[in-house]
Amino acid sequence: MHRDLKPRNIFLYGHECLVKIGDFGLACTDIVMNENEEFFGSHICGNAGVGTFVYASPEQLQGSHYDSRSDMYIVGVISVELFQSFGTEMERVQTLRDLGKGMVPDDLYKTWPVLTKKIKLLTSLDPLKRLNAAQLLQSDLFNNKDQVHGT
């Protein structure tokens, strides 16, 4: 679990523009039982107060226990930033705050319907309803490993 995903911690590397994640200062390891089920027993890693406010998941902001699903929430937030146009910085901040209330911009649905359905799942207020990374990669959003299908 990274715990501080944000655009400035995501890098494109090489001619192929491979996505790399950096700045693991707040990172924590999740124990994974299998691809779909994480172990939550006595392993508690999530603490309130870490990460960047605008990218924090609702459970981080509430001080609740959180896990890798919080990182997936942030993937949804960053996706909105990448595909939604903003007229002002205030509009951007308000849109990202609205995501924390379960509201996805209508413009996004019109332009990127497939992507927006995944963003809605990624930014679900209920962490248990969020897609994990494997589910996202196996979804209809990705036609193949080299192409993203958003419309």
Sequence and secondary structure as in RCSB ss.txt:
>XXXX:A:sequence
MHRDLKPRNIFLYGHECLVKIGDFGLACTDIVMNENEEFFGSHICGNAGVGTFVYASPEQLQGSHYDSRSDMYIV
GVISVELFQSFGTEMERVQTLRDLGKGMVPDDLYKTWPVLTKKIKLLTSLDPLKRLNAAQLLQSDLFNNKDQVHG
T
>XXXX:A:secstr
  S   GGGEEEETTTTEEEE   TT     BSSSS B  SS     TT S GGG  HHHHHT    HHHHHHHH
HHHHHHHHS  SSHHHHHHHHHHHTTT   HHHHHH HHHHHHHHHHT SSGGGS  HHHHHTSTTEEETTEE  
 
